[in-house]
Amino acid sequence: MGSNVYNSPPRNIMGNSICAAGLFINVFLSVGGIYYLKYRNRKKDELYGPAPANAIMTATEDGSVHPHWRFVM
């Protein structure tokens, strides 16, 4: 793929633009994911109240459905 994208030396404007676009998309998805998980934590706090500080969670079948489960960012 690199030889098809970087085909206009010496500045490689098209190749660098494609790579920069991919990086910006990844940043957008990462920031969006953080806000989404914070949103889900806030909704769980409204529904069940804050999780106890000393709660020990282990992996179970119900996963993130458990009332004390919170996503860590």
C-alpha positions, -999 to 999 in steps of 0.1 A, spaced: 0 0 0 28 24 8 41 24 -28 6 32 -41 0 60 -17 35 76 -17 38 82 -54 46 119 -57 81 125 -43 97 146 -28 68 161 -8 44 131 -9 13 153 -3 -13 126 -11 4 99 11 9 122 40 -27 135 37 -41 99 38 -20 91 69 -30 123 86 -67 116 79 -63 82 94 -47 97 125 -75 123 129 -101 96 126 -84 75 153 -82 105 176 -119 113 170 -129 77 177 -107 75 209 -121 107 223 -156 97 214 -152 64 231 -140 80 263 -170 103 264 -193 74 256 -179 53 285 -182 83 308 -218 86 297 -225 50 305 -209 53 339 -230 84 347 -262 66 336 -253 36 359 -246 61 388 -281 76 382 -297 42 381 -279 23 409 -260 50 428 -222 52 430 -203 20 431 -187 11 465 -150 20 467 -140 -14 480 -161 -35 455 -141 -63 440 -153 -73 406 -144 -105 388 -152 -114 352 -186 -131 350 -212 -138 324 -232 -106 330 -201 -84 323 -208 -47 323 -245 -53 333 -236 -58 370 -247 -28 391 -212 -22 406 -193 -24 373 -178 8 361 -156 15 331 -121 28 339 -106 54 317 
